[in-house]
Amino acid sequence: MKIASVAPKIQTGHTPEKVMSLTCPVVDTEEPPGNREIVKNIEEEPPSTQASGRYRFFWNVTDSCWKDWKWQFRNRITSLEQLVELIPLSAAEQAQISSVIQRYPISITPYYLSLINPDDPNDPIRKQAVPCIEEISMGSLGLEDPLAEEKDSVVPGLVHRYPDRVLMVLTDICPMFCRHCTRKREWRHGAWTRTDTEIEAMLVYLRQHTEIRDVILSGGDPLTLSTTQLESIISRIRAIKHIEIIRIGSRFPVVLPQRIDAELCNMLSKYGPIWLNTHFNHPNEVTPEAADACDRVLRAGVPVNNQTVLLRGINDNVTTQTRLCQALLKAKVRPYYLFQCDEVQGTEHLRTSVETGIKIIEGMRGHTSGLAVPNFVIDLVDGGGKVPLQPNYVLSMSKDELLLKNYEGKVFRYRNPGSRQKAVAEPAMSGVVDSLLADASQPVKVEG
């Protein structure tokens, strides 16, 4: 590997100049990213404007490296030792994190870590990425598999719960381990990707079940697969005539937007209709890089929806949710769902009351564009499926009228066009018909 220059030595102590010394290979491969690589040499390039904290942490990383998604993936922060180099942590915090990651590992991309304010222990990006002791101290609460995905798996990796759609879990590999992850149970099972034999078994099931019209690719994160691998799967799904749409669930636009490159977008454009569901949780995540990634995939003909998870101390108020959803609309991303955080072991400290979510929707409705107001839903335990919840705007309802409350709290009467309308309409229409028949029996007078 050709090296243009030697990077400055890493300094000690938590100063703004403290960085990790990383490198970028000159030539990369098509295969999925492997283990993290750390060396002390980099090629020399002038800096450019990127994510907010990049030059505080990674000033010696070239633009070509920073924009390479495989470099970002290989250089994830995956140990306490690496984290301590970047974020100030007390001895007590280090001991706590060390205990947590024995059960729930850590993985943060350089890009996503650059969004963290290291001086703020309550930073909303930090809370999603950095382990905390509550993950194990409250670990007895919740379930490993609250949505009963394993119970509803018809073949390994294929969940068929709803009549017309299935979920294909292609890998358990993610660029980042979000501390609120629904599939947190998978983190301890090592990194795996479905074999072609397993993929073919899923495809056989899809071909045999013509009621399935919608296939959702999930993980882990399916975009950790190489574009070639992903195309192999998508092309075979698209060849099944009764499959109408393909959806991809991915947090790459949020935590590693460099993955949404021209090669991927060109591939996806060949197999539409494809929809991308992503996962922004806070307005600080809607960076220029993330917005550009969404724009690239949109220009490839792939609409983008967002599924936010309601998280305590991160986005559990009207102001933050409104800012987030308005920022998403500016980025041409539709706010789709606001999820009540699933009842997953290791996430109880991030869960809010259901009333919190309802009040957020109530506080947004009428005060911002309807497009900016997501559906608040609970994904029920034991595979019960999604249930939407809304504020109660109906104060009373009879066959004749409704008493409704609007977004300002004002009360209005609304006539209910139900059975009474039918009773009034029938004699009235009878009279109209009789009149028309009578007119039809008279001669028509023609002028001129």
NULUMPA-139725 format. One line per field, with one value per residue (C-alpha): residue in three letters; residue number from 1; z negated, x negated, y. Coordinates in nm, 4 decimals. Example, Ala and Ser with C-alpha at 12.3 -4.5 7.8 and 13.67 -1.06 7.14 Angstrom:
type = ala/ser
seq = 1/2
Z = -0.7800/-0.7140
X = -1.2300/-1.3670
Y = -0.4500/-0.1060
***
This chain:
type = met/lys/ile/ala/ser/val/ala/pro/lys/ile/gln/thr/gly/his/thr/pro/glu/lys/val/met/ser/leu/thr/cys/pro/val/val/asp/thr/glu/glu/pro/pro/gly/asn/arg/glu/ile/val/lys/asn/ile/glu/glu/glu/pro/pro/ser/thr/gln/ala/ser/gly/arg/tyr/arg/phe/phe/trp/asn/val/thr/asp/ser/cys/trp/lys/asp/trp/lys/trp/gln/phe/arg/asn/arg/ile/thr/ser/leu/glu/gln/leu/val/glu/leu/ile/pro/leu/ser/ala/ala/glu/gln/ala/gln/ile/ser/ser/val/ile/gln/arg/tyr/pro/ile/ser/ile/thr/pro/tyr/tyr/leu/ser/leu/ile/asn/pro/asp/asp/pro/asn/asp/pro/ile/arg/lys/gln/ala/val/pro/cys/ile/glu/glu/ile/ser/met/gly/ser/leu/gly/leu/glu/asp/pro/leu/ala/glu/glu/lys/asp/ser/val/val/pro/gly/leu/val/his/arg/tyr/pro/asp/arg/val/leu/met/val/leu/thr/asp/ile/cys/pro/met/phe/cys/arg/his/cys/thr/arg/lys/arg/glu/trp/arg/his/gly/ala/trp/thr/arg/thr/asp/thr/glu/ile/glu/ala/met/leu/val/tyr/leu/arg/gln/his/thr/glu/ile/arg/asp/val/ile/leu/ser/gly/gly/asp/pro/leu/thr/leu/ser/thr/thr/gln/leu/glu/ser/ile/ile/ser/arg/ile/arg/ala/ile/lys/his/ile/glu/ile/ile/arg/ile/gly/ser/arg/phe/pro/val/val/leu/pro/gln/arg/ile/asp/ala/glu/leu/cys/asn/met/leu/ser/lys/tyr/gly/pro/ile/trp/leu/asn/thr/his/phe/asn/his/pro/asn/glu/val/thr/pro/glu/ala/ala/asp/ala/cys/asp/arg/val/leu/arg/ala/gly/val/pro/val/asn/asn/gln/thr/val/leu/leu/arg/gly/ile/asn/asp/asn/val/thr/thr/gln/thr/arg/leu/cys/gln/ala/leu/leu/lys/ala/lys/val/arg/pro/tyr/tyr/leu/phe/gln/cys/asp/glu/val/gln/gly/thr/glu/his/leu/arg/thr/ser/val/glu/thr/gly/ile/lys/ile/ile/glu/gly/met/arg/gly/his/thr/ser/gly/leu/ala/val/pro/asn/phe/val/ile/asp/leu/val/asp/gly/gly/gly/lys/val/pro/leu/gln/pro/asn/tyr/val/leu/ser/met/ser/lys/asp/glu/leu/leu/leu/lys/asn/tyr/glu/gly/lys/val/phe/arg/tyr/arg/asn/pro/gly/ser/arg/gln/lys/ala/val/ala/glu/pro/ala/met/ser/gly/val/val/asp/ser/leu/leu/ala/asp/ala/ser/gln/pro/val/lys/val/glu/gly
seq = 1/2/3/4/5/6/7/8/9/10/11/12/13/14/15/16/17/18/19/20/21/22/23/24/25/26/27/28/29/30/31/32/33/34/35/36/37/38/39/40/41/42/43/44/45/46/47/48/49/50/51/52/53/54/55/56/57/58/59/60/61/62/63/64/65/66/67/68/69/70/71/72/73/74/75/76/77/78/79/80/81/82/83/84/85/86/87/88/89/90/91/92/93/94/95/96/97/98/99/100/101/102/103/104/105/106/107/108/109/110/111/112/113/114/115/116/117/118/119/120/121/122/123/124/125/126/127/128/129/130/131/132/133/134/135/136/137/138/139/140/141/142/143/144/145/146/147/148/149/150/151/152/153/154/155/156/157/158/159/160/161/162/163/164/165/166/167/168/169/170/171/172/173/174/175/176/177/178/179/180/181/182/183/184/185/186/187/188/189/190/191/192/193/194/195/196/197/198/199/200/201/202/203/204/205/206/207/208/209/210/211/212/213/214/215/216/217/218/219/220/221/222/223/224/225/226/227/228/229/230/231/232/233/234/235/236/237/238/239/240/241/242/243/244/245/246/247/248/249/250/251/252/253/254/255/256/257/258/259/260/261/262/263/264/265/266/267/268/269/270/271/272/273/274/275/276/277/278/279/280/281/282/283/284/285/286/287/288/289/290/291/292/293/294/295/296/297/298/299/300/301/302/303/304/305/306/307/308/309/310/311/312/313/314/315/316/317/318/319/320/321/322/323/324/325/326/327/328/329/330/331/332/333/334/335/336/337/338/339/340/341/342/343/344/345/346/347/348/349/350/351/352/353/354/355/356/357/358/359/360/361/362/363/364/365/366/367/368/369/370/371/372/373/374/375/376/377/378/379/380/381/382/383/384/385/386/387/388/389/390/391/392/393/394/395/396/397/398/399/400/401/402/403/404/405/406/407/408/409/410/411/412/413/414/415/416/417/418/419/420/421/422/423/424/425/426/427/428/429/430/431/432/433/434/435/436/437/438/439/440/441/442/443/444/445/446/447/448
Z = 0.0000/0.1038/-0.1789/-0.1051/-0.4542/-0.8201/-1.0490/-1.3610/-1.6819/-1.8866/-2.1841/-2.5361/-2.7341/-2.6160/-2.4133/-2.0948/-1.9049/-2.0365/-1.7442/-1.6403/-1.3882/-1.0998/-0.7392/-0.4151/-0.1629/0.1866/0.3474/0.1925/0.2769/0.3527/0.0547/-0.2639/-0.5171/-0.7533/-1.0830/-1.1943/-1.0676/-1.2609/-1.1398/-1.1842/-0.8307/-0.5998/-0.2695/-0.2811/-0.1408/-0.2208/-0.4531/-0.3463/-0.5309/-0.6700/-0.9794/-1.2737/-1.4957/-1.2303/-1.2757/-1.6515/-1.6413/-1.2962/-1.1628/-1.0155/-0.8043/-0.4348/-0.2452/-0.0280/-0.3386/-0.5115/-0.2092/-0.1678/-0.3421/-0.3688/-0.5450/-0.7829/-0.8507/-0.9084/-1.1457/-1.3749/-1.7433/-1.8919/-2.2243/-2.5428/-2.4731/-2.1427/-2.2961/-2.5791/-2.3194/-2.1898/-2.4645/-2.8212/-3.0587/-3.4327/-3.5895/-3.7167/-3.3693/-3.2147/-3.4665/-3.3985/-3.0212/-3.0526/-3.2359/-2.9851/-2.6696/-2.7984/-2.7363/-2.4821/-2.2607/-2.1217/-1.7581/-1.6377/-1.2967/-1.2880/-1.1054/-1.3704/-1.6559/-1.4966/-1.5641/-1.9403/-2.1673/-2.3926/-2.6649/-2.7094/-2.8927/-2.7885/-2.4203/-2.2244/-1.9763/-2.2557/-2.4344/-2.1245/-2.0688/-2.3959/-2.6442/-2.9899/-3.3081/-3.2990/-3.0101/-3.2591/-3.5928/-3.4478/-3.2309/-3.4048/-3.2554/-2.9085/-2.6703/-2.4422/-2.1475/-2.2345/-1.8801/-1.8647/-1.5362/-1.5917/-1.6533/-1.3256/-1.1178/-0.8495/-0.7398/-0.9062/-0.8569/-0.6986/-0.9227/-0.7875/-1.0292/-0.8186/-0.5362/-0.2359/-0.3467/-0.4880/-0.6572/-0.5303/-0.7902/-0.5778/-0.8358/-1.1964/-1.1034/-1.1560/-1.1175/-1.4639/-1.7666/-1.8585/-2.2317/-2.1793/-1.9131/-1.8882/-1.7926/-2.0694/-2.1420/-1.8232/-1.9298/-2.1305/-1.8473/-1.6376/-1.2889/-1.0344/-0.6910/-0.5395/-0.3092/0.0452/-0.0572/-0.3266/-0.0826/0.1695/-0.0963/-0.1578/0.2149/0.2505/-0.0183/0.1582/0.4905/0.3283/0.1463/0.4032/0.1351/0.0552/0.2419/0.0181/-0.0917/-0.3548/-0.3656/-0.7151/-0.9500/-1.1212/-0.8281/-0.4779/-0.3313/-0.5040/-0.2186/0.0881/0.3715/0.5773/0.3028/0.2501/0.6218/0.6362/0.3747/0.5035/0.8641/0.7626/0.5555/0.8426/1.0734/0.8648/1.0474/0.7528/0.5502/0.6069/0.3838/0.2067/-0.1037/-0.2592/-0.6289/-0.6878/-0.9254/-0.6933/-0.5788/-0.9459/-1.0802/-0.7635/-0.4739/-0.2605/-0.1870/0.0349/0.3287/0.7055/0.7438/0.4936/0.6324/0.9904/0.8860/0.6928/0.9832/1.1945/0.9636/0.8583/0.7022/0.4034/0.0870/-0.1776/-0.5416/-0.7521/-1.1149/-1.2148/-1.5856/-1.6440/-1.4365/-1.5012/-1.2795/-0.9774/-0.8593/-0.5085/-0.4500/-0.5570/-0.3505/-0.0450/-0.0900/-0.0961/0.2101/0.4023/0.3350/0.4123/0.7501/0.8141/0.7847/0.4274/0.1911/-0.1667/-0.4802/-0.8358/-1.1411/-1.4624/-1.7968/-2.0956/-2.3397/-2.6921/-2.7223/-2.3485/-2.1586/-2.4114/-2.3703/-2.1171/-2.0316/-1.9380/-1.7408/-1.5499/-1.4654/-1.3542/-1.1306/-0.9751/-0.9037/-0.7447/-0.5143/-0.4077/-0.3214/-0.1227/-0.3721/-0.4879/-0.8667/-0.8665/-1.2154/-1.5691/-1.7495/-2.1171/-2.2142/-2.2101/-2.5356/-2.4752/-2.7488/-2.7938/-2.6745/-2.9683/-3.0596/-2.7157/-2.7215/-2.7905/-2.8897/-2.6097/-2.7186/-2.6247/-2.2627/-2.2460/-2.3900/-2.1339/-1.8470/-2.0066/-2.0392/-1.6739/-1.5133/-1.3762/-1.4804/-1.1855/-0.8450/-0.8470/-0.6416/-0.9378/-1.1846/-1.1959/-1.3068/-1.6690/-1.6945/-1.9391/-1.8017/-2.0310/-2.2167/-2.1116/-1.7457/-1.7900/-1.5225/-1.5030/-1.6653/-1.5893/-1.8760/-1.8411/-2.0784/-2.1522/-1.9472/-1.9679/-2.2916/-2.2102/-1.9119/-1.8306/-1.5107/-1.4657/-1.5666/-1.7006/-1.9611/-1.8496/-1.9990/-1.7609/-1.7972/-1.9959/-2.2453/-2.1113/-2.0970/-1.7847/-1.6930/-1.3691/-1.2035/-1.1426/-0.7937/-0.8955/-0.9205/-0.9594/-0.6253/-0.4618/-0.6124/-0.4853/-0.1463/-0.0522/-0.0400/0.1144/0.3938/0.4450/0.5123/0.7551/0.9520/0.9720/1.1006/1.3673/1.4859/1.5091/1.7095/1.9422/2.0310/2.1626/2.5251/2.5703/2.7206/2.9747/3.0418/3.3863
X = 0.0000/-0.1475/-0.1823/-0.2267/-0.3133/-0.3217/-0.0413/-0.1219/-0.1552/0.1634/0.1569/0.2509/0.5373/0.8796/0.8058/0.9753/0.6727/0.7139/0.7796/0.7460/0.4727/0.6312/0.5592/0.7435/0.6406/0.5677/0.7552/1.0633/1.2574/1.6215/1.6590/1.8398/1.6238/1.4188/1.2443/1.1257/0.7864/0.5745/0.2336/0.0430/-0.0046/0.2257/0.1970/0.2003/0.5000/0.6437/0.9453/1.3001/1.6229/1.7788/1.9692/1.9556/1.6959/1.4842/1.1789/1.1941/1.1546/1.0299/0.8315/0.5667/0.8137/0.8207/1.1341/1.1004/1.0971/1.3777/1.6055/1.5299/1.8010/1.5837/1.3133/1.5763/1.7022/1.3581/1.2644/1.5636/1.5011/1.5518/1.3670/1.3485/0.9830/1.0733/1.3653/1.1522/0.9183/1.2065/1.4592/1.3813/1.4791/1.4227/1.2752/1.6219/1.7746/1.5017/1.5635/1.9372/1.8952/1.6503/1.9183/2.1893/1.9977/1.9319/2.3038/2.3904/2.0917/2.0120/1.9845/1.9823/1.8778/1.6288/1.8913/2.1588/1.9151/1.8188/2.1758/2.1343/2.0574/1.8006/1.8414/2.2132/2.2925/2.6579/2.5839/2.8666/2.6272/2.4061/2.7025/2.7866/2.4294/2.2360/2.3194/2.4515/2.4824/2.8645/2.8461/2.7513/2.8736/3.2279/3.1633/3.4197/3.7007/3.8299/3.7942/3.5162/3.7540/4.0603/4.2012/4.1785/3.9926/3.8457/4.1939/4.3213/4.0218/4.1437/3.7888/3.4711/3.4582/3.8036/4.0772/4.4331/4.6691/4.8983/5.1003/4.9436/4.5868/4.2751/3.9541/3.6212/3.3439/3.0287/2.7556/2.7006/2.4156/2.4695/2.2401/2.3506/2.5046/2.7916/2.8489/3.2274/3.2065/3.5026/3.2683/3.0173/3.0311/2.8308/2.5253/2.3837/2.4129/2.1231/2.1315/2.3173/2.4697/2.7273/2.5785/2.7029/2.8712/3.0667/3.1558/3.2808/3.5012/3.6620/3.7132/3.8764/4.1264/4.1962/4.2571/4.5009/4.7064/4.8763/5.0549/4.7230/4.6875/4.4433/4.0935/3.8945/3.5163/3.3788/3.0992/2.8784/2.8575/2.8930/2.6767/2.3727/2.3817/2.1828/2.3822/2.3191/2.4557/2.7544/2.8323/2.8194/3.0951/3.3068/3.2981/3.4254/3.7049/3.8023/3.8251/4.1189/4.4209/4.6588/4.4067/4.5123/4.2825/3.9504/3.8639/3.5208/3.4883/3.1557/2.9977/2.7020/2.8339/2.8127/2.4991/2.2929/2.4427/2.1333/2.2775/2.5453/2.3086/2.3594/2.3011/2.5740/2.8201/2.7662/2.8325/3.1507/3.2859/3.3094/3.5440/3.8184/4.0551/3.8200/3.8828/3.6242/3.7307/3.4653/3.4317/3.3558/3.4251/3.2982/3.2602/2.8818/2.8682/3.0115/2.6733/2.5856/2.4184/2.7312/2.9580/2.7342/2.7515/3.1320/3.1308/2.9119/3.1388/3.4489/3.3019/3.2663/3.6446/3.6463/3.8839/3.7591/3.9731/3.8532/3.9312/3.8387/3.8208/3.9470/3.6530/3.6370/3.4069/3.3369/3.6521/3.9383/4.0832/4.2861/4.0088/3.7519/3.9976/4.1239/3.7706/3.6852/3.9879/3.9548/3.5867/3.6845/3.9356/3.6682/3.4543/3.7493/3.7951/4.1471/4.1977/4.3788/4.3836/4.3082/4.2563/4.3068/3.9701/4.0055/3.9974/3.6440/3.4074/3.1343/3.3455/3.5777/3.3907/3.4776/3.8487/4.1122/4.4757/4.7280/4.8931/4.5721/4.6064/4.9747/4.9058/4.6298/4.8682/5.1307/4.8736/4.7716/5.1137/5.2341/4.9154/4.7092/4.7783/4.9815/4.7000/4.4695/4.6853/4.5965/4.8231/4.7572/4.7631/4.6968/4.5582/4.7307/4.5496/4.5793/4.6207/4.9448/4.8464/4.8591/5.1399/5.1735/5.2522/5.3858/5.5007/5.8728/6.0374/6.3853/6.5572/6.8871/7.0570/7.4157/7.5959/7.6883/7.3792/7.0245/6.8719/6.5130/6.2118/5.9686/5.5940/5.6604/5.8828/6.2002/6.5137/6.7306/7.0530/7.0433/7.3569/7.3184/7.4488/7.5637/7.9052/8.0898/7.9509/8.0808/8.4303/8.4566/8.3062/8.5418/8.8737/8.6970/8.5523/8.8921/9.0437/8.7665/8.8185/9.1975/9.1395/8.8967/9.1400/9.4216/9.2037/9.1065/9.4747/9.5166/9.4315/9.1011/9.1317/8.8647/8.7826/8.7042
Y = 0.0000/0.3335/0.5865/0.9557/1.0770/0.9855/1.1033/1.3057/1.1089/1.0729/1.3060/1.2073/1.3554/1.4689/1.7786/1.9015/1.7732/1.4185/1.1832/0.8243/0.7520/0.5653/0.4883/0.4226/0.1567/0.2836/-0.0065/-0.1643/-0.4773/-0.5467/-0.7811/-0.6766/-0.4941/-0.7039/-0.6413/-0.3008/-0.1870/0.0634/0.1806/0.5011/0.6255/0.8169/0.9937/1.3708/1.5645/1.9056/1.9094/1.9891/2.0667/1.7490/1.6341/1.8745/1.7035/1.5371/1.7583/1.7414/1.3635/1.2669/1.5631/1.3323/1.1320/1.2177/1.3097/1.0010/0.7810/0.9694/0.9328/0.5610/0.3621/0.0527/0.2518/0.3895/0.0380/-0.1112/0.1675/0.1453/0.2068/-0.1406/-0.1331/0.0697/0.1495/0.3141/0.5013/0.6426/0.7954/1.0056/1.0794/1.1902/0.9084/0.8900/0.5780/0.4862/0.5299/0.3186/0.0401/0.0516/0.0446/-0.2423/-0.4413/-0.3557/-0.4459/-0.7957/-0.8526/-0.5818/-0.4885/-0.1458/-0.0399/0.3230/0.4509/0.7406/0.9490/0.8962/0.9512/1.2837/1.4032/1.3613/1.6546/1.4816/1.7444/1.6727/1.3461/1.3885/1.4396/1.2672/1.1061/0.9764/0.8185/0.6158/0.4950/0.4758/0.1959/0.2844/0.0814/0.0761/-0.1696/-0.4384/-0.2928/-0.2876/-0.5923/-0.8126/-0.6027/-0.6777/-0.9703/-1.0906/-1.1322/-0.9217/-0.9290/-1.3101/-1.3041/-1.6475/-1.7909/-1.6425/-1.7568/-1.9971/-2.0774/-1.9473/-1.5718/-1.5326/-1.3887/-1.4208/-1.2456/-1.0277/-1.1889/-1.0135/-0.9367/-1.0966/-0.9886/-1.1260/-1.1026/-1.1231/-1.0588/-0.9582/-0.7210/-0.3462/-0.0463/0.0671/-0.1010/0.1313/0.0956/0.0688/-0.2048/-0.4430/-0.7288/-0.6614/-1.0348/-1.0983/-0.8990/-1.1890/-1.4419/-1.3187/-1.1697/-1.3796/-1.3430/-1.5789/-1.8400/-1.8721/-2.1989/-2.0127/-1.7345/-1.9898/-2.1512/-1.8123/-1.7593/-2.1016/-2.0029/-1.6717/-1.8474/-2.0888/-1.8225/-1.6027/-1.3985/-1.2282/-0.8998/-0.7076/-0.8169/-0.6252/-0.6733/-0.6313/-0.7347/-0.6287/-0.3944/-0.5391/-0.2619/-0.4134/-0.6643/-0.5708/-0.4188/-0.7332/-0.9592/-0.7341/-0.7267/-1.1050/-1.1232/-0.8343/-0.9553/-1.2990/-1.1477/-0.9187/-1.2222/-1.3522/-1.2100/-1.1716/-0.9665/-0.6053/-0.4024/-0.4490/-0.2503/-0.2080/-0.1264/0.0480/0.2986/0.3577/0.7004/0.8066/0.6394/0.5892/0.7909/0.7288/0.3833/0.5401/0.5719/0.5816/0.2089/0.1222/0.3774/0.2636/-0.0950/-0.0122/0.1923/-0.1259/-0.3148/-0.0742/-0.0236/-0.0269/0.1731/0.2622/0.2856/0.4546/0.5569/0.9187/0.9761/1.3289/1.6484/1.6458/1.3369/1.5185/1.6460/1.7672/1.4284/1.2391/1.4646/1.4165/1.0383/1.0525/1.2759/1.0308/0.7362/0.9435/1.0385/0.6645/0.6349/0.4989/0.6861/0.7272/0.6903/0.7441/0.5332/0.7140/0.5346/0.7346/0.7466/0.8864/1.1855/1.1874/1.2841/1.2569/1.6054/1.8016/2.0475/1.7846/1.5722/1.8761/1.9879/1.6354/1.5892/1.9338/1.8643/1.5320/1.6992/1.9492/1.6462/1.5005/1.2172/1.1318/1.0971/0.7621/0.6064/0.7159/0.3853/0.3236/0.1727/-0.2056/-0.4004/-0.5310/-0.6421/-0.3845/-0.0894/-0.0158/0.3047/0.4446/0.3613/0.6273/0.6061/0.5577/0.8832/1.0663/0.9598/1.0519/1.3973/1.4522/1.3779/1.6020/1.8801/1.8503/1.8097/2.1432/2.3228/2.1945/2.0433/1.7251/1.5685/1.6268/1.4310/1.0587/0.7761/0.6803/0.3009/0.0210/-0.3052/-0.5522/-0.8273/-1.1910/-1.0985/-0.9057/-0.6540/-0.2760/-0.0765/0.2983/0.5344/0.8880/1.1617/1.1446/1.4168/1.2563/1.3628/1.1920/1.0319/0.9386/0.8441/1.2111/1.4078/1.4076/1.6351/1.7001/1.8803/2.0516/2.1113/2.4320/2.2535/2.4147/2.1987/2.1699/1.9895/1.7942/1.6533/1.2822/1.1906/0.8437/0.6736/1.0027/1.1195/0.8022/0.8451/1.2056/1.1265/0.8413/1.0423/1.3397/1.1260/0.9630/1.3051/1.3939/1.0721/1.1271/1.4805/1.3597/1.0915/1.3463/1.5829/1.3003/1.2403/1.5973/1.6875/1.8663/2.2127/2.2962/2.6624/2.8028
***
